[in-house]
């Protein structure tokens, strides 16, 4: 089925040439990425309330500097732990997907994600919260890493950039949904039910959002049973079987059968691997620090300027930021098909740095300018990740594509996982999280350097 649908799309640039099965694969990958982003967004939104609760601090009000320093320290460690789990999951399942298939790898990962997302809501201390966060991260890290090659291989050349760019809107929609879910259920504390007979209010209300987060993951698990492996991957399996049986298929059979991570660094692939890693470093350093600490920055801004309901200001700001991201993700593929992949990534990266600095260093109050600049910043800092889905698969041949995407994204995640921790530690020394976040957002310029070095893939077929 996949082979015939790819051929149909190759013959026509029309959106009508995209089949129902291709849209199904799109929906599955999009839902998985949406859940990933919702999970990380929810964690960032409840991070401060959770730490206040687990550390025994006051649940509301401005904290003294020494307690805020502990929030920065332990919050940064927990965020780093989750990102390391996400990176480990991407590595592990990226390699697995190049051997056992993209679909089976996705099914295993969703089970991990579902179980340990819920377990975070049962945490009794920082250690077990960090442990559950790491294990949940392994599952969430695999979702998009495996989904990107699957979708890229099912789609044809004519619409691949546009469709994968639209798929990446799940990253911003998930963050928006996380803020919306937190608004709906974030004030319910189920642990109060037995002691007071009510579930409204209470210092443990942060736990509820993790229980809600597991529901759509279970539904997604059912849908994924309808998805098949791509024809490209099946061809790789057949060639491996033939070579293992002693039949010579091509002159490069020995290299083809090498352990897939090693192939990333052979003469054919190592330059593309380096370019992809540098792109990943720049984009991830900018986004993770912002995703991790922007909710805290917004809440502090509201508290310090005496605004009523700082929690609502925080949720409102994250929603605005996410709406901008939705448009940024969706627009990326159209712009990339117009001016090329490299110029588009560079444009988004420069925009991320420019508007991040305006927000973090140029504005000292929420009204009136923060609500205007948040969606513009979101357009660029979120939207550049469509480049991961568009550009990374176009750098690697089929037999190592999932591993290549996993390495460029996962290795960058390991390195950038220290970014939120460093920002958290710097916050006390620099007088707040805004200055620390401004420093980190400048790393987006590394992606510009990567694009100056990389090759243009616009109009090219996926490497075989």
C-alpha positions as CSV (number, residue, x, y, z in Angstrom):
1,X,0.0,0.0,0.0
2,X,2.7,2.5,1.0
3,X,4.6,2.0,-2.3
4,X,1.7,2.8,-4.5
5,X,0.7,5.9,-2.4
6,X,4.2,7.2,-2.6
7,X,4.3,6.7,-6.3
8,X,0.9,8.6,-6.7
9,X,2.2,11.5,-4.7
10,X,5.5,11.6,-6.6
11,X,3.5,12.0,-9.9
12,X,1.5,14.9,-8.6
13,X,2.0,18.0,-6.5
14,X,-1.7,18.2,-5.7
15,X,-2.8,17.7,-2.2
16,X,-5.6,15.5,-3.6
17,X,-2.8,13.0,-4.4
18,X,-2.2,12.4,-0.7
19,X,-4.2,9.2,0.2
20,X,-6.2,8.4,3.2
21,X,-3.5,6.0,4.5
22,X,-0.9,8.8,4.3
23,X,-3.2,11.1,6.3
24,X,-3.6,8.3,8.8
25,X,0.2,8.1,9.3
26,X,0.3,11.8,9.6
27,X,-2.4,11.8,12.3
28,X,-0.7,9.1,14.3
29,X,2.7,10.9,14.2
30,X,1.1,14.2,14.9
31,X,-0.8,12.9,17.9
32,X,2.3,11.4,19.3
33,X,4.3,14.6,19.0
34,X,1.4,16.5,20.5
35,X,1.4,14.2,23.5
36,X,5.2,14.7,23.9
37,X,4.9,18.5,23.9
38,X,1.8,18.4,26.2
39,X,3.8,16.2,28.7
40,X,6.8,18.6,28.7
41,X,4.6,21.7,28.8
42,X,2.6,20.3,31.8
43,X,5.7,19.4,33.7
44,X,7.1,23.0,33.2
45,X,3.8,24.5,34.3
46,X,3.6,22.5,37.5
47,X,7.3,22.4,38.2
48,X,7.3,25.3,40.7
49,X,4.1,24.2,42.6
50,X,5.5,20.6,42.8
51,X,8.9,21.8,44.1
52,X,7.2,24.1,46.6
53,X,5.1,21.2,47.8
54,X,7.9,18.6,47.9
55,X,10.4,21.0,49.5
56,X,7.9,22.2,52.1
57,X,7.8,25.9,50.9
58,X,4.7,28.1,50.9
59,X,2.4,27.2,48.1
60,X,1.6,30.8,47.1
61,X,3.3,34.2,47.2
62,X,6.8,35.5,46.4
63,X,9.5,33.2,47.8
64,X,12.6,34.6,49.6
65,X,15.8,34.5,47.4
66,X,17.3,31.5,49.1
67,X,14.2,29.4,48.5
68,X,14.0,30.6,44.9
69,X,17.6,29.6,44.4
70,X,16.6,26.0,45.5
71,X,13.7,26.1,43.1
72,X,16.3,27.0,40.3
73,X,18.7,24.3,41.4
74,X,16.3,21.4,41.9
75,X,14.1,22.4,39.0
76,X,17.1,22.5,36.7
77,X,18.1,19.1,37.8
78,X,14.7,17.6,37.2
79,X,14.4,19.2,33.8
80,X,17.9,17.9,32.9
81,X,16.9,14.4,34.1
82,X,13.8,14.5,31.8
83,X,15.8,15.7,28.8
84,X,18.5,13.0,29.4
85,X,15.7,10.4,29.5
86,X,14.3,11.9,26.3
87,X,17.7,11.7,24.6
88,X,18.3,8.1,25.8
89,X,14.9,7.1,24.5
90,X,15.6,8.7,21.1
91,X,18.9,6.9,20.9
92,X,17.6,3.5,21.9
93,X,14.4,3.5,19.9
94,X,16.1,5.2,16.9
95,X,18.4,2.3,16.6
96,X,15.7,-0.2,17.3
97,X,13.5,1.4,14.6
98,X,16.2,0.8,12.0
99,X,16.2,-3.0,12.9
100,X,12.7,-4.0,14.2
101,X,10.7,-1.3,12.3
102,X,9.3,2.1,13.0
103,X,5.8,1.0,14.0
104,X,6.9,-1.6,16.6
105,X,9.3,0.8,18.2
106,X,6.5,3.3,18.5
107,X,4.3,0.8,20.2
108,X,6.9,0.0,22.8
109,X,7.6,3.6,23.5
110,X,4.0,4.6,24.1
111,X,3.7,1.9,26.8
112,X,6.6,3.4,28.7
113,X,5.3,6.9,28.3
114,X,1.8,6.0,29.5
115,X,3.0,4.2,32.7
116,X,5.6,6.6,33.9
117,X,3.7,9.8,33.1
118,X,1.0,8.7,35.6
119,X,3.7,7.6,38.1
120,X,5.0,11.1,38.4
121,X,1.7,12.1,40.0
122,X,2.4,9.5,42.8
123,X,5.9,11.0,43.7
124,X,6.6,11.5,47.3
125,X,10.0,13.1,46.9
126,X,12.5,14.7,44.5
127,X,14.3,11.4,43.8
128,X,11.4,9.3,42.7
129,X,9.9,12.3,40.8
130,X,13.3,12.5,38.9
131,X,13.3,8.7,38.3
132,X,9.8,8.6,36.9
133,X,10.6,11.7,34.8
134,X,13.6,10.0,33.3
135,X,11.7,6.8,32.5
136,X,8.8,8.7,31.0
137,X,11.3,10.7,29.0
138,X,12.6,7.5,27.4
139,X,9.1,6.8,26.1
140,X,8.4,10.4,25.0
141,X,11.9,10.7,23.4
142,X,11.1,7.9,21.0
143,X,7.8,9.3,19.7
144,X,8.9,12.0,17.3
145,X,12.4,10.4,16.6
146,X,10.7,7.3,15.2
147,X,7.7,9.1,13.8
148,X,9.6,11.5,11.6
149,X,11.3,8.8,9.4
150,X,8.0,6.9,9.2
151,X,6.1,9.9,7.9
152,X,8.9,11.0,5.6
153,X,9.1,7.5,4.0
154,X,5.4,7.3,3.4
155,X,5.1,10.7,1.8
156,X,6.4,11.6,-1.6
157,X,8.7,14.4,-2.6
158,X,6.1,16.9,-3.7
159,X,4.4,17.5,-0.4
160,X,6.9,16.1,2.2
161,X,8.1,19.4,3.6
162,X,4.7,20.9,3.8
163,X,3.0,17.9,5.4
164,X,5.9,17.2,7.9
165,X,5.9,20.9,8.8
166,X,2.2,20.8,9.6
167,X,2.7,17.6,11.5
168,X,5.2,19.5,13.7
169,X,2.4,21.9,14.8
170,X,1.7,19.2,17.5
171,X,4.7,20.6,19.4
172,X,3.0,24.0,19.9
173,X,-0.5,22.6,20.1
174,X,0.6,20.2,22.8
175,X,2.1,23.1,24.8
176,X,-1.2,25.0,24.4
177,X,-3.2,21.9,25.5
178,X,-0.9,21.5,28.5
179,X,-1.7,25.1,29.6
180,X,-5.4,24.5,28.9
181,X,-5.4,21.2,30.9
182,X,-3.6,22.9,33.8
183,X,-6.2,25.7,33.8
184,X,-9.0,23.1,33.9
185,X,-7.7,20.6,36.4
186,X,-4.6,22.1,37.9
187,X,-6.5,23.3,41.0
188,X,-7.9,19.9,41.9
189,X,-6.0,18.0,44.6
190,X,-7.3,14.4,44.7
191,X,-5.3,13.7,47.9
192,X,-7.7,16.0,49.8
193,X,-10.6,13.8,49.0
194,X,-10.1,11.5,52.0
195,X,-9.0,14.1,54.5
196,X,-11.4,17.0,53.8
197,X,-14.0,15.5,51.5
198,X,-13.2,18.0,48.7
199,X,-10.8,18.0,45.8
200,X,-10.7,21.7,45.2
201,X,-7.5,23.4,46.1
202,X,-4.5,22.0,48.1
203,X,-0.8,21.9,47.7
204,X,-0.9,18.5,45.9
205,X,-3.0,19.8,43.0
206,X,0.0,19.6,40.7
207,X,-0.3,15.8,40.7
208,X,-3.6,15.7,38.9
209,X,-2.3,16.8,35.6
210,X,-0.1,13.8,35.2
211,X,-3.1,11.4,35.6
212,X,-4.9,13.3,32.9
213,X,-1.9,13.1,30.6
214,X,-2.1,9.3,30.3
215,X,-5.6,9.1,28.8
216,X,-4.9,10.2,25.2
217,X,-1.8,8.0,25.1
218,X,-3.9,4.9,25.7
219,X,-6.2,6.0,22.8
220,X,-3.2,6.6,20.5
221,X,-2.0,3.1,21.2
222,X,-5.1,1.7,19.7
223,X,-4.9,3.8,16.5
224,X,-1.3,2.9,15.9
225,X,-2.3,-0.8,15.2
226,X,-3.5,0.4,11.8
227,X,-0.2,1.7,10.6
228,X,2.2,-0.4,8.5
229,X,5.9,-0.3,7.8
230,X,6.9,1.8,4.8
231,X,8.0,0.2,1.6
232,X,11.4,1.7,1.9
233,X,12.0,0.0,5.2
234,X,10.7,-3.3,4.0
235,X,13.2,-3.1,1.1
236,X,16.0,-2.6,3.7
237,X,14.8,-5.7,5.6
238,X,14.8,-7.8,2.4
239,X,18.3,-6.7,1.5
240,X,19.6,-7.5,4.9
241,X,18.0,-11.0,4.7
242,X,19.5,-11.6,1.3
243,X,23.0,-10.5,2.4
244,X,22.8,-12.6,5.5
245,X,21.8,-15.6,3.4
246,X,25.1,-15.2,1.4
247,X,23.7,-13.4,-1.7
248,X,25.6,-10.4,-3.0
249,X,23.3,-7.4,-3.7
250,X,25.7,-4.6,-4.3
251,X,29.4,-3.6,-3.9
252,X,28.7,-1.9,-0.6
253,X,27.1,-4.9,1.2
254,X,29.7,-5.0,3.9
255,X,29.2,-1.3,4.8
256,X,25.4,-1.7,4.5
257,X,25.5,-4.5,7.1
258,X,27.6,-2.6,9.7
259,X,26.0,-1.6,13.0
260,X,23.9,1.4,12.0
261,X,25.3,4.0,14.5
262,X,28.8,3.3,13.1
263,X,27.5,4.1,9.6
264,X,26.7,7.6,10.7
265,X,30.5,8.3,10.8
266,X,31.6,6.7,7.6
267,X,32.9,8.8,4.7
268,X,29.5,9.1,3.1
269,X,27.6,10.3,6.1
270,X,29.9,11.9,8.7
271,X,29.7,15.5,7.4
272,X,25.9,15.4,7.2
273,X,25.9,14.0,10.8
274,X,28.0,16.9,12.0
275,X,25.8,19.5,10.3
276,X,22.7,17.9,11.7
277,X,24.1,17.8,15.2
278,X,25.1,21.5,15.1
279,X,21.6,22.4,13.9
280,X,20.1,20.3,16.7
281,X,22.3,22.0,19.3
282,X,21.4,25.5,18.3
283,X,17.6,24.9,18.1
284,X,17.4,22.8,21.3
285,X,19.4,25.1,23.5
286,X,17.1,28.0,22.7
287,X,13.9,26.1,23.1
288,X,14.5,24.0,26.2
289,X,15.6,26.8,28.4
290,X,12.5,28.8,27.3
291,X,10.1,25.9,27.7
292,X,11.5,25.1,31.1
293,X,11.6,28.5,32.6
294,X,9.2,30.8,30.7
295,X,6.3,29.7,32.9
296,X,8.3,30.7,36.0
297,X,9.4,34.0,34.3
298,X,5.8,34.9,33.5
299,X,4.6,34.1,37.0
300,X,7.4,36.1,38.7
301,X,6.7,39.0,36.4
302,X,3.0,39.0,37.4
303,X,3.9,38.6,41.1
304,X,6.5,41.4,41.1
305,X,4.3,43.9,39.3
306,X,1.3,43.1,41.6
307,X,-1.0,41.6,38.9
308,X,-4.0,39.6,40.2
309,X,-4.0,35.8,39.6
310,X,-0.3,35.2,38.5
311,X,-1.1,31.6,37.7
312,X,-3.7,32.7,35.1
313,X,-1.2,35.2,33.6
314,X,1.3,32.3,33.3
315,X,-1.2,30.0,31.5
316,X,-2.4,32.9,29.3
317,X,1.1,33.7,28.3
318,X,2.0,30.1,27.5
319,X,-1.1,29.8,25.3
320,X,-0.2,32.9,23.3
321,X,3.3,31.7,22.9
322,X,2.0,28.3,21.7
323,X,-0.4,29.8,19.2
324,X,2.5,31.6,17.5
325,X,4.4,28.3,17.5
326,X,1.5,26.6,15.7
327,X,1.7,29.1,12.8
328,X,5.5,28.9,12.8
329,X,5.6,25.1,12.5
330,X,2.9,25.1,9.8
331,X,4.6,27.8,7.8
332,X,8.1,26.2,7.8
333,X,7.4,23.7,5.1
334,X,5.9,26.2,2.7
335,X,8.8,28.6,3.2
336,X,11.3,25.8,2.8
337,X,9.8,24.8,-0.5
338,X,10.0,28.4,-1.6
339,X,13.5,29.6,-0.5
340,X,15.1,26.3,0.5
341,X,15.7,24.4,3.7
342,X,19.0,26.2,4.7
343,X,17.7,29.8,4.3
344,X,14.5,28.9,6.2
345,X,16.3,27.4,9.2
346,X,18.6,30.5,9.3
347,X,15.6,32.8,9.1
348,X,13.8,31.1,12.0
349,X,17.0,30.9,14.1
350,X,17.7,34.7,13.7
351,X,14.1,35.4,14.6
352,X,14.3,33.2,17.7
353,X,17.4,35.1,19.0
354,X,16.0,38.6,18.1
355,X,12.6,38.2,19.7
356,X,13.9,36.2,22.7
357,X,16.2,39.0,23.6
358,X,13.4,41.6,23.2
359,X,11.3,39.6,25.6
360,X,13.9,38.7,28.2
361,X,15.9,41.9,28.3
362,X,13.7,44.6,26.7
363,X,10.5,44.2,28.7
364,X,10.0,44.5,32.5
365,X,6.2,44.2,32.7
366,X,3.7,41.8,31.2
367,X,1.3,44.5,29.8
368,X,1.1,45.7,27.2
369,X,4.0,44.3,25.1
370,X,4.5,40.7,26.4
371,X,1.2,39.4,24.9
372,X,2.2,40.9,21.5
373,X,5.8,39.6,21.4
374,X,5.1,36.1,22.9
375,X,3.4,34.7,19.8
376,X,6.0,36.2,17.5
377,X,8.8,34.6,19.5
378,X,6.8,31.4,19.5
379,X,6.5,31.5,15.7
380,X,10.3,31.3,15.4
381,X,11.6,29.4,18.4
382,X,9.0,26.6,18.0
383,X,8.8,26.7,14.2
384,X,12.4,25.9,13.6
385,X,11.8,22.4,14.8
386,X,9.9,21.7,11.6
387,X,13.4,21.7,10.2
388,X,14.2,18.6,12.3
389,X,11.4,16.8,10.5
390,X,12.1,18.2,7.1
391,X,15.9,18.4,6.9
392,X,17.2,15.5,9.1
393,X,15.5,12.7,7.1
394,X,16.8,14.2,3.8
395,X,20.4,13.8,5.1
396,X,20.5,10.0,5.6
397,X,19.8,6.8,3.6
398,X,16.9,4.6,4.6
399,X,18.9,1.9,6.6
400,X,20.2,4.5,9.0
401,X,17.6,7.3,8.7
402,X,15.9,6.7,12.1
403,X,19.3,6.4,13.8
404,X,20.5,9.6,12.1
405,X,17.5,11.6,13.2
406,X,17.9,10.1,16.7
407,X,21.6,11.0,16.9
408,X,21.3,14.6,15.6
409,X,18.4,15.2,17.9
410,X,19.4,13.0,20.8
411,X,23.1,13.9,21.1
412,X,22.0,17.5,21.0
413,X,19.5,16.9,23.7
414,X,22.2,15.4,26.0
415,X,24.4,18.4,25.6
416,X,21.6,20.9,25.8
417,X,19.9,19.2,28.8
418,X,22.4,21.1,30.9
419,X,21.1,24.4,29.6
420,X,18.0,24.7,31.8
421,X,20.1,23.6,34.8
422,X,22.8,26.2,34.0
423,X,20.1,28.9,33.5
424,X,18.5,27.8,36.9
425,X,21.9,28.2,38.6
426,X,22.7,31.5,36.9
427,X,19.3,32.9,37.8
428,X,20.3,33.7,41.4
429,X,23.7,35.2,40.4
430,X,22.2,37.3,37.5
431,X,19.2,38.6,39.4
432,X,16.5,36.5,37.7
433,X,15.6,33.9,35.1
434,X,15.2,36.4,32.3
435,X,18.8,37.3,31.9
436,X,19.9,33.6,32.1
437,X,17.2,32.7,29.5
438,X,18.4,35.5,27.2
439,X,22.0,34.1,27.2
440,X,20.7,30.6,26.3
441,X,18.5,31.8,23.5
442,X,21.5,33.2,21.7
443,X,22.7,29.7,21.0
444,X,20.1,29.5,18.2
445,X,22.8,31.2,16.1
446,X,24.6,27.8,16.0
447,X,21.9,26.7,13.7
448,X,22.8,29.5,11.3
449,X,26.4,28.3,11.3
450,X,25.1,24.8,10.6
451,X,23.1,26.0,7.6
452,X,26.1,27.8,6.2
453,X,28.0,24.5,6.2
454,X,25.2,22.2,5.2
455,X,24.0,21.2,1.7
456,X,20.6,22.2,0.3
457,X,18.1,19.3,0.0
458,X,15.2,21.2,-1.6
459,X,13.9,19.2,-4.6
460,X,15.9,16.1,-3.8
461,X,14.6,12.6,-3.2
462,X,15.1,10.9,0.1
463,X,18.5,9.1,-0.1
464,X,18.1,5.3,-0.6
